[in-house]
């Protein structure tokens, strides 16, 4: 840059334009800022050399000429004022210029999802630049080549405050990220519990209740069947063996007085027999028909319970299959989200540790600068060998959660399959006396096997030992 008219005359004045030009080319705006922090004075000289064009870094001015320079003041105090002004501006502004009102904690040490990867990388680069500058300044102060003014010390105090805020933010960010990782683990149990599905439980209860009603009905049906069999057996026994008087077998007309007396005696025996016998036949016939009708009504009622049970079981089966599918989808979704979260948190964790280490080193070098003359070199050596522990910022990543095996064993066997029929019907004590009707399979397309009860056992007639049906009323 061209020298400013107000530039104080000094033996090195002719070097300033070349230094500014070469420094700007080699270092850029960030390098010039670091030069100001390290006490080289290059930035101040460049600023004073060209007051009409401020050297800017980001959103604030670095090396803007002081009021004294703009008024043409060429006093030696102007240089120290200008140097302190820039150092103070850098310490106060550089660490907060990107905050946008959100604060350093969120901007420099935000947790996963709060800051972008590009922002985190930019913030880390900025801390590294500040560390390099403070380290350079600490070396100069320890070697006696740099002098500190009150304004510079104030600027350093501001940097210390910012480093404390950064350290606090890294710890807060760690707690936040650990909480996110823990929540991702707990989400599986909270959102994907395969054993606690309300609709499944409701369907299971309905199916169990329906099965119980069906079994109770079949028990009664079996009793009615046995009763009908007994009643009808009595009737058929009665009509099969009437046991009339023996004289009826040889009954014929009378041709004389003796035969007439025999005929009269036989008719008396027949009269004594036929009345009670007819009454027994009428009664046993009525008992058989009544018992048969009751049994048939019970058969129809039980068939209705059977249909309801089979339908309820199919509903239960569909709910279990649906619940297992929902669990698998829920688990897959949360596992994918967990992996994505872990990847983001790992990036955040690494950045947070780097920021923490940089902040600790900056604090260390500031301690060198603020130390006494006799202790600075020793403190500087300690800073060179400082190893900052970051284990407290380690995030615990939980092991991959194994998906529960969805328990579909209660509905593994479909209705109407042979094993299902054997378990639910044929093995029951009532089955022989109260055989079931044709089984109705589920309409979910899962089972293609349709098993049937032997049609011979599902007749709607009274299940009597004799093949002859109950008599009809006359």
C-alpha positions as CSV (number, residue, x, y, z in Angstrom):
1,X,0.0,0.0,0.0
2,X,1.1,3.6,-0.5
3,X,2.4,5.3,2.6
4,X,0.0,7.5,4.4
5,X,0.8,11.2,4.5
6,X,0.6,11.2,8.3
7,X,3.1,8.3,8.7
8,X,5.8,9.3,11.2
9,X,9.3,9.4,9.8
10,X,11.6,6.7,10.9
11,X,14.5,4.7,9.5
12,X,12.2,1.7,8.8
13,X,9.5,3.7,7.1
14,X,10.6,2.7,3.6
15,X,10.2,-0.9,4.5
16,X,6.5,-0.7,5.5
17,X,5.0,-0.7,2.0
18,X,7.0,-3.8,1.1
19,X,6.3,-5.5,4.4
20,X,2.6,-4.9,4.0
21,X,2.5,-6.1,0.5
22,X,4.5,-9.2,1.2
23,X,2.8,-9.9,4.5
24,X,-0.7,-9.6,2.9
25,X,0.4,-11.9,0.1
26,X,2.0,-14.5,2.4
27,X,-0.4,-14.4,5.3
28,X,-3.7,-13.0,4.2
29,X,-6.1,-11.4,6.6
30,X,-5.9,-14.3,9.1
31,X,-2.1,-14.1,9.1
32,X,-2.2,-10.4,9.7
33,X,-4.4,-10.9,12.6
34,X,-2.0,-13.4,14.1
35,X,0.8,-11.0,13.5
36,X,-1.0,-8.4,15.5
37,X,-1.5,-10.9,18.4
38,X,2.1,-12.0,18.3
39,X,3.3,-8.4,18.7
40,X,5.1,-8.0,15.4
41,X,3.5,-4.7,14.7
42,X,3.2,-5.4,11.0
43,X,-0.6,-5.0,11.1
44,X,-0.3,-1.7,12.9
45,X,2.2,-0.4,10.4
46,X,0.1,-1.4,7.5
47,X,-3.0,0.1,9.2
48,X,-1.2,3.4,9.7
49,X,0.2,3.3,6.2
50,X,-3.2,3.1,4.6
51,X,-6.0,4.6,6.8
52,X,-8.4,4.8,3.9
53,X,-8.7,1.1,3.4
54,X,-9.3,-0.9,6.6
55,X,-7.9,-4.4,6.9
56,X,-10.8,-6.6,7.7
57,X,-11.2,-10.1,8.9
58,X,-14.7,-11.6,8.8
59,X,-17.2,-9.0,10.2
60,X,-14.9,-6.6,12.1
61,X,-12.0,-4.3,11.3
62,X,-8.4,-5.3,12.1
63,X,-5.8,-2.5,12.0
64,X,-8.2,0.3,11.4
65,X,-6.3,3.6,11.9
66,X,-6.9,5.4,15.2
67,X,-8.5,8.7,15.5
68,X,-5.0,10.2,16.1
69,X,-3.7,8.7,12.8
70,X,-6.7,10.0,10.9
71,X,-5.9,13.4,12.3
72,X,-2.3,13.2,11.3
73,X,-0.9,12.5,14.8
74,X,2.6,11.1,14.4
75,X,3.4,10.8,18.1
76,X,5.1,7.6,19.2
77,X,2.2,6.8,21.6
78,X,0.0,6.2,18.6
79,X,1.7,2.9,17.8
80,X,1.1,1.4,21.2
81,X,-2.4,2.6,21.2
82,X,-3.0,1.1,17.8
83,X,-1.4,-2.2,18.7
84,X,-3.5,-2.5,21.9
85,X,-6.7,-1.5,20.0
86,X,-6.3,-4.3,17.5
87,X,-5.3,-7.0,20.1
88,X,-8.4,-6.0,22.2
89,X,-10.6,-6.1,19.2
90,X,-9.3,-9.5,18.2
91,X,-9.7,-11.0,21.6
92,X,-13.2,-9.7,22.1
93,X,-14.5,-10.0,18.6
94,X,-12.9,-13.0,17.0
95,X,-14.3,-15.5,19.4
96,X,-17.9,-14.1,19.3
97,X,-18.2,-12.7,15.8
98,X,-19.9,-15.9,14.6
99,X,-22.2,-16.4,17.5
100,X,-25.1,-14.4,16.1
101,X,-26.6,-14.2,19.6
102,X,-26.5,-17.9,20.2
103,X,-23.4,-17.7,22.5
104,X,-20.0,-19.3,22.4
105,X,-21.2,-22.5,24.1
106,X,-23.4,-23.4,21.2
107,X,-21.1,-22.0,18.5
108,X,-17.8,-23.5,19.6
109,X,-18.8,-26.6,21.4
110,X,-22.3,-27.4,20.4
111,X,-23.6,-31.0,20.6
112,X,-24.7,-33.2,17.8
113,X,-27.2,-31.6,15.5
114,X,-26.7,-28.1,17.0
115,X,-24.0,-27.0,14.6
116,X,-23.1,-28.1,11.2
117,X,-19.8,-29.9,10.3
118,X,-18.7,-26.9,8.3
119,X,-19.3,-24.5,11.3
120,X,-17.5,-26.9,13.7
121,X,-14.5,-27.1,11.3
122,X,-14.4,-23.3,11.0
123,X,-14.5,-22.8,14.7
124,X,-11.8,-25.3,15.3
125,X,-9.6,-23.6,12.7
126,X,-10.2,-20.3,14.5
127,X,-9.2,-21.7,17.9
128,X,-6.0,-23.1,16.3
129,X,-5.2,-19.6,14.9
130,X,-5.7,-18.1,18.3
131,X,-3.6,-20.7,19.9
132,X,-0.8,-20.1,17.5
133,X,-0.9,-16.4,18.1
134,X,-1.0,-16.6,21.9
135,X,1.8,-19.2,21.8
136,X,3.9,-16.8,19.7
137,X,3.2,-14.0,22.0
138,X,4.1,-16.1,25.1
139,X,7.4,-17.0,23.4
140,X,8.2,-13.4,22.8
141,X,7.2,-12.4,26.4
142,X,9.3,-15.2,27.9
143,X,12.3,-14.3,25.7
144,X,11.9,-10.6,26.6
145,X,11.2,-9.5,23.1
146,X,7.7,-8.5,23.7
147,X,6.3,-5.9,26.2
148,X,2.7,-5.9,27.5
149,X,0.6,-2.8,28.0
150,X,-2.4,-2.6,30.3
151,X,-4.7,-2.8,27.3
152,X,-3.0,-6.0,26.1
153,X,-3.5,-7.6,29.5
154,X,-7.1,-6.7,29.4
155,X,-7.4,-8.3,26.0
156,X,-5.7,-11.5,27.4
157,X,-8.1,-11.5,30.2
158,X,-11.0,-11.5,27.7
159,X,-9.4,-14.4,25.9
160,X,-9.2,-16.3,29.3
161,X,-12.8,-15.7,29.9
162,X,-13.7,-17.0,26.4
163,X,-11.6,-20.1,27.0
164,X,-13.4,-20.8,30.2
165,X,-16.7,-20.5,28.3
166,X,-15.5,-22.9,25.7
167,X,-14.4,-25.4,28.3
168,X,-17.7,-25.2,30.0
169,X,-19.5,-25.5,26.7
170,X,-17.5,-28.7,25.7
171,X,-18.6,-30.3,29.0
172,X,-22.2,-29.3,28.5
173,X,-22.1,-30.5,24.9
174,X,-20.7,-33.8,26.1
175,X,-23.5,-34.2,28.6
176,X,-26.1,-33.4,25.9
177,X,-24.6,-35.8,23.4
178,X,-24.4,-38.6,26.0
179,X,-28.0,-38.0,26.8
180,X,-28.9,-38.3,23.1
181,X,-27.0,-41.5,22.8
182,X,-28.7,-42.9,26.0
183,X,-32.1,-41.8,24.7
184,X,-31.4,-43.6,21.4
185,X,-30.7,-46.8,23.4
186,X,-33.8,-46.4,25.6
187,X,-36.0,-45.7,22.6
188,X,-36.0,-49.3,21.6
189,X,-37.7,-50.4,24.8
190,X,-40.0,-47.4,25.0
191,X,-41.2,-47.5,21.4
192,X,-40.7,-51.0,20.2
193,X,-41.9,-53.3,22.9
194,X,-43.0,-56.5,21.1
195,X,-44.6,-57.9,24.3
196,X,-46.9,-55.0,25.1
197,X,-49.3,-54.4,22.2
198,X,-52.8,-53.3,23.3
199,X,-54.6,-54.6,20.2
200,X,-52.8,-58.0,20.4
201,X,-53.8,-58.3,24.0
202,X,-57.4,-57.4,23.3
203,X,-57.6,-59.8,20.4
204,X,-56.1,-62.6,22.5
205,X,-58.6,-62.0,25.3
206,X,-61.5,-62.1,22.8
207,X,-60.2,-65.3,21.3
208,X,-59.7,-67.0,24.6
209,X,-63.1,-65.9,25.8
210,X,-64.7,-67.2,22.6
211,X,-62.8,-70.5,22.9
212,X,-64.0,-70.9,26.5
213,X,-67.6,-70.4,25.4
214,X,-67.3,-72.8,22.6
215,X,-65.8,-75.5,24.9
216,X,-68.6,-74.9,27.5
217,X,-71.2,-75.3,24.8
218,X,-69.6,-78.5,23.5
219,X,-69.6,-79.9,27.0
220,X,-73.4,-79.3,27.2
221,X,-73.9,-80.6,23.7
222,X,-72.1,-83.8,24.7
223,X,-74.4,-84.1,27.7
224,X,-77.5,-83.5,25.5
225,X,-76.2,-86.0,22.9
226,X,-75.8,-88.7,25.5
227,X,-79.2,-87.9,27.0
228,X,-80.8,-88.0,23.5
229,X,-79.1,-91.3,22.8
230,X,-80.4,-92.8,26.1
231,X,-83.9,-91.5,25.5
232,X,-84.1,-92.8,22.0
233,X,-82.5,-96.1,22.9
234,X,-85.2,-96.6,25.5
235,X,-87.8,-95.9,22.9
236,X,-86.3,-98.2,20.3
237,X,-85.9,-100.9,23.0
238,X,-89.6,-100.5,23.8
239,X,-90.9,-100.8,20.3
240,X,-88.4,-103.6,19.4
241,X,-89.6,-105.9,22.1
242,X,-93.3,-105.3,22.9
243,X,-93.6,-108.7,24.9
244,X,-97.3,-109.3,24.3
245,X,-99.2,-112.1,26.1
246,X,-98.2,-115.5,24.7
247,X,-101.8,-116.3,23.8
248,X,-101.6,-113.6,21.1
249,X,-99.1,-115.8,19.2
250,X,-101.7,-118.6,18.8
251,X,-104.9,-116.5,19.0
252,X,-107.6,-117.9,16.7
253,X,-111.4,-118.2,16.6
254,X,-113.5,-120.3,19.0
255,X,-115.6,-123.2,17.8
256,X,-116.9,-124.4,21.1
257,X,-117.4,-123.4,24.7
258,X,-114.0,-124.3,25.8
259,X,-112.3,-122.4,23.0
260,X,-114.5,-119.4,23.7
261,X,-113.4,-119.3,27.3
262,X,-109.7,-119.5,26.2
263,X,-110.3,-116.6,23.8
264,X,-112.0,-114.5,26.4
265,X,-109.1,-115.1,28.8
266,X,-106.5,-114.2,26.1
267,X,-108.4,-111.0,25.3
268,X,-108.3,-110.1,29.0
269,X,-104.5,-110.5,29.1
270,X,-104.2,-108.5,25.9
271,X,-106.3,-105.7,27.3
272,X,-104.2,-105.6,30.5
273,X,-101.0,-105.5,28.4
274,X,-101.8,-103.1,25.6
275,X,-102.8,-100.1,27.6
276,X,-99.7,-99.7,29.7
277,X,-97.5,-100.7,26.7
278,X,-99.0,-98.1,24.5
279,X,-98.5,-95.5,27.2
280,X,-94.8,-96.5,27.5
281,X,-94.3,-96.3,23.7
282,X,-95.9,-92.9,23.5
283,X,-93.9,-91.6,26.4
284,X,-90.5,-93.0,25.3
285,X,-91.2,-91.7,21.8
286,X,-91.9,-88.2,23.1
287,X,-88.8,-88.3,25.4
288,X,-86.7,-89.3,22.5
289,X,-88.0,-86.6,20.2
290,X,-87.7,-83.9,23.0
291,X,-84.1,-84.9,23.8
292,X,-83.2,-85.0,20.1
293,X,-84.7,-81.5,19.5
294,X,-82.8,-80.1,22.5
295,X,-79.6,-81.7,21.2
296,X,-80.1,-80.2,17.8
297,X,-80.7,-76.8,19.2
298,X,-77.5,-77.1,21.2
299,X,-75.6,-78.3,18.1
300,X,-76.7,-75.2,16.2
301,X,-75.7,-73.0,19.2
302,X,-72.3,-74.6,19.4
303,X,-71.7,-74.3,15.7
304,X,-72.2,-70.6,16.1
305,X,-69.7,-70.5,19.0
306,X,-67.3,-72.5,16.8
307,X,-67.6,-70.0,14.0
308,X,-67.1,-67.1,16.4
309,X,-64.1,-68.8,18.0
310,X,-62.4,-69.5,14.6
311,X,-63.0,-66.0,13.5
312,X,-61.7,-64.5,16.8
313,X,-58.6,-66.7,16.5
314,X,-58.0,-65.5,13.0
315,X,-58.3,-61.9,14.2
316,X,-55.9,-62.6,17.0
317,X,-53.5,-64.2,14.5
318,X,-53.6,-61.2,12.2
319,X,-53.0,-58.8,15.1
320,X,-49.9,-60.9,16.2
321,X,-48.5,-60.9,12.6
322,X,-49.2,-57.2,12.3
323,X,-47.6,-56.4,15.7
324,X,-44.5,-58.4,14.7
325,X,-44.2,-56.6,11.5
326,X,-44.6,-53.2,13.3
327,X,-41.9,-54.2,15.8
328,X,-39.5,-55.2,13.0
329,X,-40.1,-51.9,11.2
330,X,-39.8,-49.9,14.4
331,X,-36.6,-51.7,15.4
332,X,-35.0,-51.2,11.9
333,X,-36.0,-47.5,11.9
334,X,-34.6,-46.8,15.4
335,X,-31.4,-48.8,14.6
336,X,-30.8,-46.7,11.5
337,X,-31.5,-43.5,13.5
338,X,-29.1,-44.7,16.2
339,X,-26.3,-45.4,13.8
340,X,-26.8,-42.0,12.2
341,X,-26.8,-40.3,15.6
342,X,-23.6,-42.1,16.6
343,X,-21.9,-41.0,13.5
344,X,-22.8,-37.4,14.1
345,X,-22.0,-37.5,17.8
346,X,-18.6,-39.1,17.0
347,X,-17.8,-36.1,14.8
348,X,-19.0,-33.7,17.5
349,X,-17.0,-35.6,20.1
350,X,-13.8,-35.3,18.2
351,X,-14.3,-31.6,17.5
352,X,-15.2,-31.0,21.1
353,X,-12.1,-32.7,22.4
354,X,-9.9,-30.7,19.9
355,X,-11.5,-27.4,21.1
356,X,-11.1,-28.4,24.7
357,X,-7.4,-29.2,24.2
358,X,-6.8,-26.0,22.2
359,X,-8.6,-23.9,25.0
360,X,-6.4,-25.6,27.7
361,X,-3.2,-24.8,25.8
362,X,-4.4,-21.2,25.2
363,X,-4.9,-20.9,29.0
364,X,-1.5,-22.3,29.6
365,X,0.3,-19.9,27.3
366,X,-1.7,-17.0,28.8
367,X,-0.4,-18.1,32.2
368,X,3.1,-17.8,30.7
369,X,2.3,-14.3,29.5
370,X,0.9,-13.2,32.9
371,X,3.6,-15.0,34.9
372,X,6.5,-13.3,36.6
373,X,9.8,-12.8,34.7
374,X,11.6,-15.6,36.5
375,X,8.9,-18.2,36.0
376,X,7.9,-17.6,32.4
377,X,10.5,-19.8,30.7
378,X,9.6,-22.7,33.0
379,X,5.9,-22.2,32.5
380,X,6.5,-22.1,28.7
381,X,8.3,-25.4,28.8
382,X,5.4,-26.9,30.7
383,X,3.0,-25.7,28.0
384,X,5.2,-27.3,25.3
385,X,4.9,-30.7,27.1
386,X,1.3,-30.3,28.3
387,X,-0.9,-33.3,27.6
388,X,-4.5,-32.5,28.1
389,X,-6.7,-35.4,29.3
390,X,-10.0,-35.6,27.5
391,X,-11.3,-38.9,28.8
392,X,-14.0,-37.1,30.7
393,X,-15.4,-36.1,27.3
394,X,-15.6,-39.7,26.0
395,X,-19.1,-40.6,24.9
396,X,-20.2,-44.1,25.9
397,X,-21.6,-45.7,22.8
398,X,-23.8,-48.6,23.8
399,X,-23.5,-52.0,22.1
400,X,-25.9,-52.8,19.3
401,X,-29.2,-54.0,20.7
402,X,-30.4,-57.4,19.6
403,X,-33.9,-57.4,18.3
404,X,-36.4,-59.5,20.3
405,X,-37.8,-62.5,18.6
406,X,-41.4,-61.7,18.2
407,X,-43.4,-64.4,19.9
408,X,-45.9,-65.7,17.4
409,X,-45.9,-69.2,18.8
410,X,-49.6,-69.0,20.0
411,X,-50.7,-68.5,16.3
412,X,-47.9,-70.4,14.6
413,X,-50.4,-73.1,13.6
414,X,-53.3,-71.8,11.5
415,X,-56.9,-72.6,12.2
416,X,-58.1,-75.7,10.3
417,X,-54.6,-77.2,9.9
418,X,-54.6,-80.8,11.2
419,X,-52.5,-80.0,14.2
420,X,-54.7,-77.1,15.1
421,X,-57.8,-79.3,14.9
422,X,-56.2,-81.9,17.0
423,X,-55.2,-79.5,19.7
424,X,-58.4,-77.4,19.8
425,X,-61.0,-80.0,19.0
426,X,-60.2,-83.7,18.5
427,X,-58.2,-84.1,21.7
428,X,-61.0,-82.6,23.9
429,X,-63.0,-85.0,26.1
430,X,-66.3,-83.8,24.6
431,X,-65.4,-84.4,20.9
432,X,-66.7,-87.9,20.6
433,X,-70.2,-86.9,21.8
434,X,-70.1,-83.4,20.3
435,X,-68.0,-83.4,17.1
436,X,-67.4,-80.1,15.5
437,X,-68.7,-78.8,12.2
438,X,-66.5,-78.0,9.2
439,X,-63.7,-75.7,10.1
440,X,-63.5,-72.2,8.5
441,X,-59.9,-71.2,7.7
442,X,-58.5,-67.7,8.0
443,X,-58.8,-65.4,5.0
444,X,-55.4,-63.9,5.3
445,X,-53.8,-65.9,2.5
446,X,-51.2,-67.3,4.9
447,X,-52.6,-70.8,5.4
448,X,-53.5,-72.8,2.3
449,X,-54.4,-76.0,4.2
450,X,-58.1,-76.5,4.8
451,X,-58.8,-79.5,7.1
452,X,-62.3,-80.9,7.6
453,X,-63.9,-83.0,10.3
454,X,-65.2,-86.3,9.0
455,X,-68.7,-85.5,7.6
456,X,-70.0,-88.7,9.2
457,X,-69.5,-87.2,12.6
458,X,-71.2,-83.9,11.9
459,X,-74.7,-85.2,11.1
460,X,-77.4,-83.0,12.5
461,X,-79.4,-86.0,13.6
462,X,-79.4,-87.3,17.1
463,X,-76.2,-89.3,17.6
464,X,-77.8,-92.5,18.8
465,X,-76.2,-96.0,18.7
466,X,-79.0,-97.1,16.4
467,X,-79.0,-95.9,12.8
468,X,-82.7,-95.3,12.8
469,X,-83.6,-91.6,13.4
470,X,-86.0,-90.5,16.1
471,X,-89.6,-91.3,15.4
472,X,-91.9,-88.6,14.0
473,X,-95.2,-87.7,15.7
474,X,-98.3,-89.4,14.5
